[in-house]
Amino acid sequence: MTQEKTYFAHETAVIDDGCRIGEGTKIWHFSHVMTGAVIGKKCNLGQNVVVSPDVVLGDNVKVQNNVSIYTGVICEDDVFLGPSMVFTNIVNPRSAVIRRDQYLETRVGRGASIGANATIICGNPIGAWSFIGAGAVVTREVLPYALVVGNPSRQVGWMSKYGHRLEFGEDGTAMCPESGEKYELKNNQVKKIT
């Protein structure tokens, strides 16, 4: 007996057998979800998205058009992947050398946003609620709440959960202008305190 489908897939999308797709998820035109992929509830995969075997996407992950999510990528809940952003899964790829047993894990923390055309070099953790600017090339770990831009990326500030740049005062605290939540910066780490 087959389980009732609780997600939407456009007629041009290809969903391989052996995937797990959560309730309320939408998969749009010309996308391909491969065997072993796990996609959470209420996700949205835009046009021409590829989800490779064993990728894990949490709940409410938004994937914009033309993104390939390769084996080794784990996205926690509420992650945003901008249009045409790129993940890698091998540090030193060569067409003539098979390295499928050397894929590195790349974990994207809860609520992180990765901008259009950014590149994430595999093995670099992306902290929760961080913000990767459009076109950035991430070559090292990104801290939670960090704002990074450029090639190679460099940290230029901190962001709130609501996606606003935080301006810390002399007391080491900042307030999100949208939510009113308060944050503390201490020892180069940000945490939400209210």
N, C-alpha and C positions, 0 to 999 in steps of 0.2 A: 504494500500500500504506500503510495507516495504522499508526502506531506503537502498540504495546501500551500501555494505560493503566497507569501505575505509581503512581497516587495514588487516593485515595478521595474521591468526591463523593456526598453524600446525594442521593436521587432528586429532592428539591425544589430543589436547587442548580441554577443556570444558569451554564454555562461556555461563553462565546462562542468561536467559531472564532478561531484566531490567538493563543491564549494559550500560554505555556510554564509548565508546572507540574511541579515536581520530584518525584522518587521519595519515597514515604512521606508525602506531604502529605495532610491531611484537610480537607475543606471540608464544613461542616455545613448544617443546614436553612435554606432560603430565602436562601442567599447567592448573590451574582452576581459573577462574574469576567469582566471585559470584554476585548474584543479588544486585543492588544498588551501585556497585563499579563504580568509575569514573576514567578513565585513559585518560591522555592527548594525544597530538599529538607526533608522532615520538619517542614513548617510546619503550624500548626493554625489554621484560620479558623472561629470560632464561628458561632452562628446570626445571620442577618440582617446579614451583612457584605457590603459593596460594595467591590470593587477596580476602580478606574477604569482607562481605557486608559493604557498606558505606565507604570503604577506598577511599581516594582521592590521585591520583598521578598527578602531574602537567605535563607539556610538557617536552620531552627529558629526562625522568627518565630512568636510566639503572638499571635493577634488574638482578643480576647474578643468577646462578643455586641454587636451594634448599633453597629459601627464602620464608617464610610465612609472609605476611603483614596482621596483624590482625585489626579488627574493632577498630577505634580510631586513626589510623595512618593517618597523612596527610603529604605528601611529596610535597614540592614546586618544581618549575621547576629545571631541571638540576641536580637532586640528583643522586648519585651513591650508590647502595646497593650491597656490596661485597658478594661473594659466602658464603652460609650457615650462614649469619648473622641472628640475632634473635631479633624480637620485642616481648615484652610482652604487655598484656593489662589489667592485674590484678596484684596488688602488692602482695597479699597474696592468691594465688590460692590453692584451695582444691578440690579434685575430688568430694567429698561428699557434697560440698556447692556450690549452683548455685549463681553466681555473675554477670550474664550477664548485669544487670542494673548498674554495678559499673565499667565498662570499662573506663579507663582514656585516654584522648587525648594525643597523642605524635606528636608534629609538628617538621618536619625536614625542616630546612630553605633552601632557594635556594642555589644550588651549593654545598651542603654538601656531603662529601664522608664518607661512613662507611665501614671499612675494613672487610675482610673475618673473619668469626667466631666471630665477635663482638656481644655483647648483649646490647640492649637498654632497660633499665627498664622503664616501661610506666610512663608517666606524666612528663618526663624530656625533656624540649625543646632542640633541637639541632640547634645551631645558623647557620646562612647563611655562606657558604664557609668554615665551620669548617672541620676538618679532624680527624676521629676516627680511631686509629690504629687497625690493625688486632688483634683479640682476646681480645680487651678491653671490660670491663664491665662498662657501663655508669650508674651511680647511682645518678647523679645530673645534673643540667643544664650545657650545653656546650655553651660557648660564641661564637659569630661570629668570624670567622677566627682562632679559637683556634685549637691547636694540642693536642689531649689527647691520652694516652696509659695506659695500665695496668689494674689490677683487685684489688680493684676498680680503675676506670680510674682517672688519674690526669693530669692536664695540664702541658705540658713540652715545649710549644712554641706556635708560631703563623705561619699560612700558608697564602700564596697568593691565589688569585682566580685561578691561574694556577697550584696550588698544589706544590709550592716550599716553603721550610722553610724560614721564614723571620728572618734576623739578624739585629736588631735595633741598631743604633749608639747612641752616646751620645746626639745627637740632637733629639732623639725619632723617627727617620724615618728609613725606610728600602725600598729597591728596589727589585722587583721580577726579578730574573736573566733571565727569559724567555720573559716576556712581557714588562719589563721596567717600569711597573706601580709602583708608589710610595705610601707607606703606612705610617701612623702615629700612634704611640702608646701613648695614653694619658689616665690617670685614669683607667688603666687596660682594655682599649677598643681600638680596632684597627679599623681604617677606611682608605679607599683608598682615596688618595688626588689628584692623577693625573692618 
